[in-house]
């Protein structure tokens, strides 16, 4: 069956290669002193339950049909699955249950079908999610008209790289935005040394992706930095003349905090001094997994938080809410 494109695009722009040299549509750039402050609610807005009894993390929030839909990840001690919650204001959420689970009879295996990125195209939800073996995750795609019943593609839509590549041992943590005729997926890549860094790929239809030839686009921090041990979970938006990125950084003790970076082309990124950490008991060790919605000059952020510093799960994870407010940093003397 012929696939309908996610958005109408000129066919002459279709790429045929798996790798390409590209940028996102260039932006003019704004004030070099522009940044954001972080103000988080004291209490989580979405907690653990039954099938999601160990961790509730990785929110992906989209607006559709006059309300907010949150496709989030839940862990029961054995498997990660995707659940749905809805809200009118982004603060009070009603869980609708588990909606996407790994299928052990397919490429997905039994461990994970979660850590995803959702978009609404005006007719249905598109959800790019992480699945496969823990040692070699890949990214799949599912679609739904209502967020409850999903149709999965039979195989992954974003594969790992070739031998020796920066993403040879895994691709994960997708975040998808539309810019011009293309969709862009920002994602984590892992190499054989277990280094986790960030890259980008583009697609005209959401199924066939070509990776940036010069990936990765964001490197590990220096020794002692909050992101010296790994990067992941990017969230990207456009505002104030820049592309902005919130991303998770892991230090050597597996404490996770979020960093802020910006770019004028979506490929060449500048890390900013801002680092956002948990301030409450429930998110004292982990602040991660951002998803964003731009609301005027502010940016609404839903994120994962936990009180256990571990590399992947059993964080006592819950979902929090914060607002990024624009500021202009004082000039250096």
C-alpha positions in Angstrom: 0.0 0.0 0.0 1.4 3.4 -0.9 2.2 5.6 2.1 0.5 9.0 2.3 3.1 11.7 3.1 2.9 13.2 6.6 2.7 16.6 5.0 2.4 17.6 1.4 5.9 18.2 0.0 7.4 18.7 -3.5 8.5 15.4 -4.9 11.6 17.0 -6.5 13.0 17.6 -3.0 13.1 13.9 -2.2 16.5 12.6 -1.2 17.8 9.2 -2.3 20.8 8.8 0.0 21.0 7.4 3.5 23.5 10.2 4.4 23.5 13.8 3.3 25.0 17.2 4.0 22.3 19.6 5.2 21.2 22.1 7.7 17.8 23.1 9.0 16.5 26.3 7.4 18.9 28.9 8.6 17.8 31.6 11.1 19.1 35.1 11.3 20.3 34.8 14.8 19.2 36.9 17.8 20.8 38.6 20.7 24.0 36.9 21.7 23.1 37.4 25.3 19.7 35.7 25.1 19.1 32.8 27.4 16.3 31.3 29.6 15.6 30.8 33.3 14.0 27.7 34.7 11.1 27.7 37.1 9.7 24.2 38.0 6.6 23.3 40.0 7.5 21.8 43.4 5.4 18.6 42.9 5.2 16.2 40.0 2.2 16.4 37.7 2.1 12.7 36.7 3.0 9.9 39.1 3.4 6.1 39.0 0.5 3.6 39.0 0.0 0.0 38.1 1.6 -1.1 34.8 3.9 2.0 35.3 4.7 1.2 39.0 8.5 1.7 38.9 9.1 4.7 36.6 7.0 7.3 34.8 9.3 9.2 32.5 9.9 10.5 28.9 6.8 12.6 28.3 5.9 13.7 24.8 3.2 16.3 24.9 1.3 17.5 21.8 -1.8 19.7 21.4 -4.7 18.2 19.3 -8.4 18.6 19.2 -8.5 21.3 21.9 -6.5 19.4 24.6 -3.1 18.1 25.4 -2.0 14.5 24.8 0.9 13.1 26.7 2.5 9.9 25.4 4.8 8.9 28.2 7.0 5.9 29.2 6.1 3.6 32.1 8.3 0.8 33.6 7.0 -2.1 35.7 10.3 -3.6 36.6 10.6 -5.7 33.4 9.4 -3.7 30.4 9.0 -0.2 29.2 5.8 0.6 27.5 4.0 3.8 26.4 1.0 5.2 28.1 -1.4 8.0 27.3 -2.6 10.8 29.5 -4.7 13.8 28.6 -5.1 17.3 30.1 -6.8 20.6 29.5 -4.1 22.7 31.2 -0.9 20.5 31.2 -1.0 20.3 35.0 -3.9 18.0 35.9 -3.6 14.8 33.8 -6.0 11.9 33.4 -4.4 8.5 32.5 -6.0 6.6 29.7 -3.9 3.5 30.1 -1.1 1.7 28.3 -1.3 2.1 24.5 1.9 0.8 22.9 3.8 -2.2 24.1 6.8 -4.1 22.7 6.0 -7.2 20.6 8.5 -10.0 21.3 7.5 -11.7 18.0 9.0 -8.8 16.0 12.2 -6.8 15.8 11.0 -4.9 19.0 11.7 -7.8 21.4 10.2 -7.7 24.9 12.1 -4.9 26.7 10.9 -1.5 25.3 8.5 0.3 23.1 8.7 3.8 24.6 11.0 6.9 24.9 9.2 8.4 22.0 8.3 11.6 20.2 4.8 12.4 19.0 3.4 14.8 16.4 -0.2 15.6 15.3 -0.6 16.1 11.6 -4.2 17.3 11.7 -5.6 13.8 11.1 -3.7 11.4 13.2 -0.8 11.1 15.7 2.6 10.0 14.6 4.9 8.4 17.2 8.5 7.6 16.8 9.6 5.3 19.6 12.6 3.3 20.8 12.5 -0.5 20.7 14.7 -3.5 20.2 17.4 -5.2 22.3 18.9 -3.2 25.2 22.3 -3.6 23.5 21.1 -2.2 20.1 18.0 -0.1 20.3 16.5 1.3 17.1 13.6 3.7 16.3 10.2 2.6 15.1 7.0 4.4 14.0 3.4 4.0 15.0 0.3 6.0 14.0 -3.1 6.5 15.6 -6.3 8.6 14.9 -7.1 9.0 18.6 -4.0 8.2 20.6 -5.5 4.9 21.9 -5.4 2.4 18.9 -2.0 2.3 17.1 -0.7 0.9 13.8 3.0 0.1 13.8 5.3 0.0 10.9 6.7 -3.6 10.5 10.3 -2.6 10.9 12.4 0.2 12.3 12.5 3.5 10.4 15.8 4.6 11.8 18.6 2.1 12.0 22.0 2.0 13.7 25.0 3.1 11.7 27.7 0.9 10.0 30.7 -0.6 11.7 32.7 2.0 13.4 30.0 4.7 13.2 29.2 7.0 16.1 25.8 5.4 16.3 26.8 1.8 15.5 25.5 0.3 18.8 22.2 2.2 19.2 19.9 5.0 18.1 17.4 6.1 20.7 15.6 9.1 22.4 14.0 10.6 19.2 12.6 14.2 19.1 10.9 15.3 15.9 10.2 18.8 14.6 9.0 20.1 11.3 11.0 22.9 9.6 10.2 23.8 6.0 9.4 20.7 3.8 11.3 18.3 6.1 10.9 16.6 9.3 14.0 16.5 11.5 14.7 13.9 14.1 17.2 14.6 16.8 18.4 11.5 18.5 21.0 9.8 20.8 23.6 7.6 19.1 25.9 5.1 20.9 29.2 3.8 19.6 31.1 0.7 20.5 32.9 2.6 23.4 29.4 3.3 24.8 29.7 7.0 24.3 26.3 8.6 23.9 26.1 11.8 21.8 23.4 13.6 19.8 22.8 13.6 16.0 20.2 14.6 13.5 18.5 13.1 10.4 15.9 14.4 8.0 12.9 13.0 6.1 10.1 14.1 3.8 7.6 11.5 4.8 8.5 10.4 8.3 9.5 6.9 7.2 12.7 7.3 5.2 15.5 9.2 6.9 18.8 10.4 5.8 21.4 11.1 8.5 23.7 14.1 8.6 27.0 13.0 7.3 28.9 15.0 9.9 27.1 13.7 13.0 27.3 13.9 16.0 26.1 17.5 16.4 26.7 17.7 20.2 29.7 16.2 22.0 30.3 15.0 25.5 31.3 17.7 28.1 34.9 18.0 29.4 36.1 16.2 32.5 34.1 17.2 35.5 31.2 18.7 33.5 27.6 17.7 34.2 27.5 16.0 30.7 30.9 14.3 30.8 29.4 10.7 30.8 26.7 11.0 28.2 24.1 13.1 26.3 20.5 12.2 25.5 16.9 13.1 25.2 17.0 16.3 23.2 14.1 18.7 22.8 14.3 21.4 20.1 12.3 24.5 19.3 12.6 27.8 17.5 12.4 31.2 19.2 14.2 34.6 19.4 16.2 34.0 16.2 17.6 30.7 17.2 17.0 27.0 17.4 17.2 26.0 21.1 17.9 22.6 22.6 17.3 21.2 26.0 19.2 18.0 26.5 20.0 15.6 29.3 23.6 15.3 30.6 24.9 12.4 32.8 27.9 12.8 35.0 30.1 10.0 36.3 27.9 9.4 39.3 24.8 9.1 36.9 23.2 12.2 38.3 21.2 13.7 35.4 20.7 17.4 34.7 19.6 19.4 31.7 21.7 21.6 29.6 20.8 24.4 27.1 22.3 24.9 23.7 21.4 27.1 20.7 22.1 27.2 17.0 21.2 29.2 13.9 21.1 26.2 11.5 20.2 23.2 13.7 23.6 21.5 13.0 26.3 23.7 14.6 25.4 24.1 18.3 26.8 26.3 21.1 26.4 25.0 24.7 25.3 27.8 27.1 26.3 28.0 30.7 22.7 27.3 32.0 22.3 23.9 33.7 19.0 22.9 35.2 18.9 20.6 38.2 16.2 19.2 40.5 15.4 21.2 43.6 12.9 18.8 45.4 13.3 15.4 47.0 11.5 13.6 44.2 13.8 14.9 41.5 17.0 15.4 43.5 19.1 13.0 41.4 17.5 13.1 38.0 16.1 15.8 35.7 15.7 14.5 32.2 13.5 13.7 29.2 12.2 17.2 28.3 9.3 17.9 25.9 8.4 21.5 25.0 5.5 23.6 23.8 6.2 27.3 22.9 3.6 29.6 24.6 4.3 33.2 23.5 7.7 34.3 24.9 7.7 31.4 27.3 8.4 27.7 26.8 6.4 25.1 28.7 8.4 22.0 29.6 7.4 18.6 30.9 10.3 16.5 32.1 11.2 13.3 34.0 12.5 13.4 37.5 13.8 10.9 40.0 15.6 10.5 43.3 17.9 7.6 42.4 21.0 8.1 40.3 21.0 5.0 38.0 22.0 4.6 34.4 18.6 3.7 32.9 15.7 2.7 35.2 14.3 2.3 38.7 14.7 6.0 39.3 11.4 6.3 41.1 10.6 8.4 38.1 7.7 10.9 37.9 6.9 13.7 35.4 7.3 17.3 36.4 6.4 20.6 34.8 8.5 23.8 34.4 8.5 27.1 32.5 11.5 28.5 30.6 11.3 32.3 30.7 13.4 34.5 28.4 16.2 36.6 29.9 19.1 38.6 28.6 22.4 37.9 30.3 24.4 40.9 31.6 27.4 41.9 29.4 30.7 40.6 30.6 33.0 43.3 32.0 
